[in-house]
Amino acid sequence: MSQPASPNPLQPPQPSAPQSSSKKVILVPEPLKFDGNAKNYKAWIMLLEIYFAVHPKKFADDKKRTLAVLSCIQGGTTGLWAKVLLQVKLNAAPGTSDAVWFTWNDLKVWLTTTFKDHTTGQRAREKMENLQQGRHSIYKFFSLFKTLTVECSLMTNQKQLLYLLEKNVNEKIISQIINTQDPPKTYEAYRNTILCIS
């Protein structure tokens, strides 16, 4: 009985016919490793949230989510902390306090408190101080302005928002508003007035 011919290593493999599948393919990468660098935390935690949302059955409960998250934390003292925590929880005797698993929200609060880049707000405020409308369209200006207000937690500080609008929007627009009416008292009202006359 003849043996099947072995593949020729000098000849490239022939592409196989594509297999039809009714399954929907979702291209979401698996969560990245996290080494405790605060500058990478925001993007990392967002990818985790997206991954959990795309795979709800795979991560249906807090234990599965937190195990996945802790397994992503590697390197340095942060990785050591995650490893020790996993060992304590997984080896805890039933009925002890260590055996009570923590929730994903509890872990996320702890991670955010520990690893959030606390310089983000300061950098965003510096950018706002220098965000001149200049040649930007007024719509692009407000889009950038809104993003920065969220990053530096200024959305509820009306006095500061009004100050920054008057400082950074085109001087002719602000002069027209001030010279023809009482300036609006809230950010939204001032924004709408600027948009109406731009």
C-alpha positions as CSV (number, residue, x, y, z in Angstrom):
1,M,0.0,0.0,0.0
2,S,1.5,3.3,-1.1
3,Q,2.2,6.0,1.5
4,P,0.9,9.5,0.9
5,A,3.5,11.9,-0.6
6,S,5.1,14.1,1.9
7,P,4.8,17.8,1.3
8,N,7.5,19.5,-0.7
9,P,9.3,22.0,1.6
10,L,10.3,24.1,-1.4
11,Q,6.8,24.5,-2.6
12,P,4.5,27.0,-0.8
13,P,1.4,25.5,0.7
14,Q,-1.7,25.9,-1.3
15,P,-4.4,28.1,0.3
16,S,-7.3,26.1,1.6
17,A,-10.8,26.9,0.5
18,P,-12.5,29.4,2.8
19,Q,-14.9,27.8,5.2
20,S,-18.3,29.4,5.4
21,S,-19.4,30.2,8.9
22,S,-22.6,31.8,10.2
23,K,-20.9,32.9,13.3
24,K,-20.3,36.7,13.7
25,V,-16.6,37.5,14.0
26,I,-15.8,40.2,16.5
27,L,-12.4,41.6,16.3
28,V,-11.6,42.7,19.8
29,P,-8.1,42.0,21.1
30,E,-7.6,40.2,24.4
31,P,-6.8,42.5,27.4
32,L,-3.2,43.7,27.5
33,K,-0.8,43.1,30.3
34,F,-0.6,45.9,32.9
35,D,2.6,46.7,34.8
36,G,1.3,49.4,37.1
37,N,2.3,52.3,34.8
38,A,-0.3,55.0,35.6
39,K,0.0,56.5,32.1
40,N,-1.3,53.3,30.6
41,Y,-4.1,52.6,33.1
42,K,-6.9,54.5,31.5
43,A,-6.5,52.8,28.1
44,W,-6.1,49.4,29.8
45,I,-9.2,49.6,31.9
46,M,-11.2,50.8,28.9
47,L,-10.1,47.8,26.9
48,L,-11.1,45.5,29.7
49,E,-14.6,46.9,29.9
50,I,-15.0,46.6,26.1
51,Y,-13.7,43.0,26.2
52,F,-16.1,42.0,29.0
53,A,-19.0,43.7,27.1
54,V,-18.2,41.8,23.9
55,H,-17.9,38.4,25.8
56,P,-20.7,38.6,28.3
57,K,-21.1,34.8,28.6
58,K,-17.4,34.2,29.1
59,F,-17.3,36.8,31.9
60,A,-20.7,36.3,33.3
61,D,-19.8,36.9,37.0
62,D,-17.5,38.9,39.2
63,K,-15.1,36.1,39.9
64,K,-14.4,35.5,36.2
65,R,-13.9,39.2,35.6
66,T,-11.6,39.7,38.5
67,L,-9.6,36.6,37.8
68,A,-9.1,37.8,34.2
69,V,-8.0,41.3,35.4
70,L,-5.6,40.1,38.1
71,S,-4.0,37.6,35.6
72,C,-3.3,40.7,33.4
73,I,-1.4,42.5,36.1
74,Q,2.2,41.5,35.8
75,G,5.6,42.9,36.6
76,G,7.1,44.7,39.6
77,T,5.4,45.2,42.9
78,T,2.0,45.5,41.2
79,G,2.4,42.0,39.6
80,L,3.6,40.6,43.0
81,W,0.5,42.1,44.7
82,A,-1.8,40.6,42.2
83,K,-0.1,37.2,42.5
84,V,-0.3,37.2,46.3
85,L,-4.0,38.3,46.3
86,L,-4.8,35.5,43.9
87,Q,-3.0,32.9,46.0
88,V,-4.8,34.1,49.2
89,K,-8.2,34.0,47.6
90,L,-7.8,30.7,45.7
91,N,-6.3,28.9,48.7
92,A,-8.7,30.3,51.4
93,A,-10.5,27.9,53.6
94,P,-14.2,27.8,53.1
95,G,-16.1,30.1,55.5
96,T,-13.2,32.4,56.1
97,S,-13.2,36.1,55.2
98,D,-10.5,35.5,52.6
99,A,-12.8,33.1,50.9
100,V,-15.4,35.8,50.2
101,W,-14.7,36.9,46.6
102,F,-14.6,40.6,45.9
103,T,-16.8,42.3,43.2
104,W,-15.5,43.6,39.9
105,N,-16.7,47.1,40.9
106,D,-14.7,46.9,44.2
107,L,-11.6,45.8,42.4
108,K,-12.1,48.5,39.7
109,V,-12.4,51.3,42.4
110,W,-9.2,50.1,44.1
111,L,-7.3,49.9,40.8
112,T,-8.5,53.3,39.7
113,T,-7.6,54.9,43.0
114,T,-4.2,53.3,42.9
115,F,-3.2,53.6,39.2
116,K,-5.1,56.6,37.8
117,D,-2.8,59.1,36.3
118,H,-3.3,62.0,38.6
119,T,-1.4,64.4,36.3
120,T,-4.0,64.0,33.6
121,G,-6.2,66.7,35.0
122,Q,-3.3,69.1,35.4
123,R,-2.2,68.6,31.8
124,A,-5.7,69.0,30.6
125,R,-6.1,72.3,32.5
126,E,-2.8,73.6,31.0
127,K,-4.1,72.7,27.5
128,M,-7.4,74.5,28.2
129,E,-5.5,77.7,29.3
130,N,-3.8,77.7,25.9
131,L,-6.6,76.4,23.7
132,Q,-7.1,79.5,21.5
133,Q,-9.8,79.2,18.9
134,G,-7.5,80.7,16.3
135,R,-8.1,79.0,13.0
136,H,-10.1,76.2,14.4
137,S,-13.8,76.2,13.4
138,I,-16.0,77.0,16.4
139,Y,-17.3,73.5,16.3
140,K,-13.9,71.9,16.5
141,F,-12.9,74.3,19.3
142,F,-16.0,73.3,21.4
143,S,-15.3,69.6,20.7
144,L,-11.7,70.0,22.1
145,F,-12.9,72.3,24.9
146,K,-15.5,69.7,26.0
147,T,-13.0,66.9,26.0
148,L,-10.6,68.8,28.2
149,T,-13.2,70.0,30.6
150,V,-14.1,66.3,31.3
151,E,-10.4,65.4,31.7
152,C,-9.8,68.1,34.3
153,S,-13.2,67.8,36.0
154,L,-14.3,71.3,35.3
155,M,-17.8,70.5,33.9
156,T,-19.6,71.8,37.0
157,N,-17.4,74.9,37.6
158,Q,-19.4,77.5,35.8
159,K,-17.1,80.4,36.8
160,Q,-14.0,78.8,35.4
161,L,-15.7,77.6,32.2
162,L,-17.0,81.1,31.5
163,Y,-13.5,82.6,32.2
164,L,-11.9,80.1,29.8
165,L,-14.5,80.7,27.1
166,E,-14.0,84.5,27.2
167,K,-10.2,84.0,27.2
168,N,-10.0,81.5,24.4
169,V,-12.8,82.2,21.9
170,N,-12.1,84.6,19.1
171,E,-11.9,88.1,20.6
172,K,-14.3,89.7,18.1
173,I,-17.0,87.2,18.9
174,I,-16.7,87.8,22.7
175,S,-16.6,91.6,22.1
176,Q,-19.8,91.4,20.1
177,I,-21.6,89.5,22.8
178,I,-20.4,91.7,25.7
179,N,-21.2,94.9,23.7
180,T,-24.7,93.9,22.7
181,Q,-26.1,92.0,25.7
182,D,-25.6,90.8,29.2
183,P,-23.1,87.9,29.0
184,P,-24.8,84.5,29.6
185,K,-24.4,83.2,33.1
186,T,-23.9,79.5,32.3
187,Y,-21.5,77.6,30.0
188,E,-24.3,76.1,27.9
189,A,-26.0,79.5,27.4
190,Y,-22.7,81.1,26.5
191,R,-21.8,78.3,24.2
192,N,-25.1,78.5,22.4
193,T,-24.8,82.3,22.0
194,I,-21.3,81.9,20.5
195,L,-22.6,79.3,18.1
196,C,-25.5,81.5,17.0
197,I,-23.3,84.4,16.0
198,S,-20.3,82.5,14.6
